[in-house]
Amino acid sequence: MVPTGVSIALPDGYAAFVVPRSGLASKHGITVVNSPGTVDAGYRGEIKVTLLNTDRTEPYAISAGDRIAQLVIMPVVRARFVPVEKLPGSQRGEGGFGSTGYATAGQNPNQSGATS
């Protein structure tokens, strides 16, 4: 957990997401664990970044003032959940991880319900 010295007060209806910097990830293997880390509108504490060095052979030193992550602020919608006996059907159904994105033989990937 790397302290940033930064605290923010987001308005209701917004959230901030801590994401990796692409240069650190591609050049040094430095990424953010649990990315994106979410900062909700009610949080007032210091934002800390959970960094991970994926390079097992090279340590990576950081110093005060280094840009180690990015903060993306976006509007968020609050869902209102309604209990039901059965969910409506969908093209994907109950397929889990890896169940989309592959075309079946002879099909165009864009016609198979593939997602990116």
Secondary structure as UniProt FT lines:
FT   STRAND          2..3
FT   TURN            12..13
FT   STRAND          14..20
FT   HELIX           22..28
FT   STRAND          30..32
FT   TURN            33..34
FT   STRAND          37..40
FT   TURN            41..42
FT   STRAND          48..49
FT   STRAND          51..53
FT   TURN            64..65
FT   STRAND          69..75
FT   TURN            93..94
FT   TURN            97..98
FT   TURN            105..106
FT   HELIX           109..111
FT   TURN            112..113
//
